[in-house]
Amino acid sequence: MDQQIPRLEIRNLRRSFDGRAVVDDVSLTIMPGQVTCLLGPSGCGKSTTLRMIAGVEMQDSGSIFVDGNLICDTVFRVPPERREIGLMFQDFALFPHLSVAGNVAYGLRGTKAFKRARVEELLERVDLKRFIDGYPHQLSGGEQQRVALARALAPKPRIMLMDEPFSGLDNRLRDGIRDETLSILKEEDTAVLLVTHEPDEAMRMADEIALMRDGKIVQQGAPYNVYTRPLDRAAVSFFSDANVVRAEVSGALAHTAFGRFLAPGVPDGTAVDIVFRPQHVRIDFDRAGKGPLPTAADGTPARAIVQRARFMGSESLIEFKMDHDGSILKATVPNVFMPDAGTVMWLTIRRDKCFVFDVTKEQG
């Protein structure tokens, strides 16, 4: 059985501005119908990567292939309008002087009858056919976004590049429109490369996440794997709040107030960070001056004092000051849990949900 050819493949893309590498040796493969999210902080090179794929920015080195065919390297270049790549941005960029039908038909080739039929088909799919003769200013933000989607899909692009297209939408509309957009793109078997700096959006939308930092892809994989097997402390922190306990290794064990943690292969005397998320902190009241009995899974209880508690809607966030070193730890609890400031509690952490990172490697 022949291996399926990637819809989009980029190899070793590089781009520098004023001597600084903005995109540094980036490679990606996206199959038909796959959604890959390029996730990272602002300024890490995500949008520049998209611009090079679209053809509006020229790479310094590297190559881009669509369905196995070279479309751009440093010698050969297919112009943007012939790449069969659709674009969607935060700014919907609809033409105010054109009707909804005119916007969707913009860039379509063929007879007037063909264009009208394609426009009607797409507006039916995004539930906007009733606005076919209306104008952008008559539509809500969500409706404008769906017109922009229909326009991008009209020429049947093989690839869709999306640069934070939902960030300007009201939160109440965002989830529904994202899901609707992805459903249509998958039906069309379109390969999607989505750029965002929001981890929740990446987790919700992507089949695969490519975590980008300082111009490089530092980790790539299915959302579950990237979240549960982070490369380093920064990767943990990018997806959620993170607690950090610093410890020193002795005999392949890191010794902390929460007990000992395995640190295989780490030399004695090495400093390590034990990183864990707030939802993996277990809270117990101090009973008769004694903490809860330790368990193999949770390790040793550590005494803490509540600093403040806040209700966040679906969960409560509690901040603690630890007795042993005065550090602040955060814990989240489902539903409403609002202990008074000054309340003494005992905390344990789930060992199977902790990550141990060598501080010297993190700094290097």
Residue pairs with C-beta under 8 A, 6 or more apart in sequence:
4 31
4 32
5 67
5 68
6 29
6 30
6 31
6 65
6 67
6 68
6 191
7 30
7 31
7 32
7 34
7 66
7 67
7 158
7 159
7 191
8 28
8 29
8 30
8 53
8 64
8 65
8 66
8 159
8 191
8 193
9 28
9 29
9 30
9 64
9 65
9 66
9 68
10 26
10 27
10 28
10 49
10 52
10 53
10 62
10 63
10 64
10 65
11 27
11 62
11 63
11 64
11 65
12 25
12 26
12 27
12 61
12 62
12 63
13 23
13 25
13 26
13 27
13 49
13 52
13 59
13 61
13 62
13 64
14 21
14 23
14 24
14 25
14 26
14 59
14 60
14 61
14 62
15 21
15 22
15 23
15 45
15 48
15 52
15 57
15 59
15 60
16 22
16 60
21 215
22 45
22 48
22 215
23 45
23 48
23 49
23 52
23 59
23 215
24 45
24 214
24 215
24 216
25 62
25 216
26 45
26 49
26 62
26 212
26 215
26 216
26 217
27 217
28 36
28 38
28 193
28 210
28 217
28 220
30 36
30 159
30 191
30 192
30 193
30 208
31 191
32 158
32 189
32 190
32 191
33 186
33 189
33 190
33 191
34 191
34 192
34 207
34 208
35 182
35 185
35 186
35 192
35 194
35 205
35 206
35 207
35 208
36 191
36 192
36 193
36 194
36 206
36 207
36 208
36 209
36 210
37 193
37 194
37 195
37 196
37 201
37 202
37 205
37 206
37 208
37 209
37 210
38 46
38 49
38 50
38 193
38 194
38 195
38 196
38 210
38 212
39 46
39 196
39 197
39 199
39 202
39 206
39 209
39 210
39 211
39 212
39 238
40 46
40 197
40 211
40 212
40 213
40 238
41 197
41 213
41 238
42 197
44 212
44 213
44 214
44 215
45 212
45 214
45 215
45 216
46 163
46 195
46 197
46 212
47 163
47 195
48 57
49 195
49 212
50 161
50 163
50 193
50 195
51 57
52 58
52 59
52 64
52 72
53 64
53 85
53 159
53 161
53 193
54 80
54 83
54 85
54 87
54 161
55 71
55 72
55 77
55 78
55 79
55 80
55 83
55 85
56 80
58 77
59 72
59 73
59 74
60 74
61 74
62 73
63 70
63 72
63 73
64 70
64 71
64 72
64 73
65 71
66 83
66 84
66 85
66 158
66 159
67 158
70 76
71 77
71 78
71 83
72 78
83 159
84 155
84 156
84 157
84 158
84 159
85 157
85 158
85 159
85 160
85 161
86 152
86 153
86 155
86 157
86 159
86 160
86 161
86 190
87 152
87 160
87 161
87 162
87 163
88 148
88 149
88 152
88 160
88 161
88 162
88 163
88 165
89 162
89 163
89 164
89 165
90 163
90 164
90 165
90 167
90 168
91 168
92 136
92 144
92 145
92 147
92 148
93 148
94 103
94 136
94 144
94 147
94 148
94 151
95 102
95 103
95 106
95 136
96 135
96 136
96 137
98 106
98 135
99 132
99 133
99 134
99 135
100 123
100 128
100 131
100 132
100 133
100 134
100 135
100 136
100 139
100 147
101 116
101 119
101 123
101 132
101 133
103 136
103 147
103 151
104 118
104 119
104 122
104 123
104 147
104 150
104 151
104 154
105 115
105 116
105 118
105 119
105 154
106 151
106 154
107 151
107 154
107 155
108 114
108 115
108 118
108 119
108 154
108 155
109 155
110 118
118 154
119 132
119 150
119 154
120 129
120 132
122 150
122 153
122 154
123 129
123 131
123 132
123 147
123 150
125 150
125 184
126 146
126 147
126 149
126 150
126 180
126 184
127 146
128 143
128 146
128 147
128 150
131 138
131 139
131 143
131 147
136 144
136 147
139 147
141 168
141 169
141 170
141 173
142 169
142 170
142 173
142 177
145 165
145 166
145 168
145 169
145 177
146 177
146 180
146 181
148 165
149 181
149 184
152 160
153 160
153 184
153 185
153 188
153 190
156 188
157 190
158 190
158 191
159 190
159 191
159 192
159 193
160 185
160 190
160 191
160 192
160 193
161 193
161 195
162 192
162 193
162 194
162 195
163 195
164 195
164 196
164 197
165 181
166 174
166 177
166 178
166 181
166 201
167 196
167 198
169 177
175 204
178 201
178 204
178 205
182 192
182 205
185 192
194 201
194 202
194 205
194 206
196 202
199 238
199 239
199 240
202 209
202 223
203 209
203 223
203 227
203 239
206 223
207 222
208 220
208 221
208 222
208 223
209 220
209 221
209 222
209 223
209 226
210 217
210 219
210 220
211 217
211 218
211 219
211 220
211 226
211 231
211 235
211 238
212 218
213 234
218 231
218 232
218 235
219 226
219 230
219 231
219 235
220 226
221 229
226 235
226 239
227 239
230 236
230 239
230 355
232 357
232 361
232 362
233 242
233 244
233 273
233 275
233 355
233 357
233 362
234 362
236 242
236 275
236 277
236 355
237 275
240 277
240 278
241 277
241 278
241 330
242 275
242 276
242 277
243 275
243 276
243 277
243 278
243 281
243 329
243 330
243 349
244 273
244 274
244 275
245 256
245 257
245 258
245 273
245 274
245 276
245 327
246 271
246 272
246 273
246 274
246 359
247 254
247 255
247 256
247 261
247 271
247 272
247 273
247 274
248 254
248 255
248 269
248 270
248 271
248 272
249 263
249 266
249 267
249 268
249 269
249 270
249 271
249 272
250 268
250 269
251 268
252 262
252 263
252 264
252 265
252 266
253 260
253 261
253 262
253 263
254 260
254 261
254 262
254 263
254 266
254 272
254 274
254 356
256 274
257 300
257 302
257 322
257 324
257 325
258 274
258 299
258 300
258 301
258 302
258 347
258 348
258 349
259 294
259 299
259 300
260 299
261 274
261 299
261 351
261 354
261 356
262 356
263 270
263 272
263 356
266 272
266 356
266 358
270 358
270 359
270 360
271 358
271 359
271 360
272 356
272 357
272 358
272 359
273 356
273 357
273 359
273 362
274 354
274 355
274 356
275 354
275 355
275 356
275 357
276 349
276 350
276 353
276 354
276 355
277 353
278 317
278 330
278 331
278 332
279 315
279 331
279 332
280 349
280 350
280 353
280 354
281 329
281 330
281 331
281 332
281 347
281 348
281 349
282 298
282 347
282 348
282 349
282 350
283 318
283 331
283 333
283 337
283 345
283 346
283 347
284 291
284 292
284 301
284 345
284 346
284 347
284 348
285 343
285 344
285 345
285 346
286 303
286 344
286 345
286 346
291 301
291 303
291 346
292 301
292 346
292 348
294 300
294 301
294 348
295 348
297 350
297 351
297 352
298 348
298 349
298 350
298 351
299 348
299 349
299 351
300 348
301 346
301 347
301 348
302 322
302 323
302 324
302 346
302 347
302 348
303 322
303 323
303 324
303 344
303 345
303 346
304 320
304 321
304 322
304 323
304 329
304 344
304 345
304 346
304 347
305 320
305 321
305 323
305 342
305 343
305 344
305 345
306 318
306 319
306 320
306 339
306 340
306 341
306 342
306 343
306 344
306 345
307 319
307 320
307 321
307 328
307 341
308 318
308 319
308 341
309 316
309 317
309 318
309 319
309 337
309 338
309 339
309 341
310 316
310 317
310 318
311 336
311 338
312 332
314 334
314 335
315 332
315 333
315 334
315 335
316 332
316 333
316 334
316 335
316 336
316 337
316 338
317 330
317 331
317 332
318 330
318 331
318 332
318 333
318 337
318 339
319 328
319 329
319 330
320 328
320 329
320 330
320 331
320 345
320 347
321 327
321 328
322 328
322 329
322 347
329 347
331 347
339 345
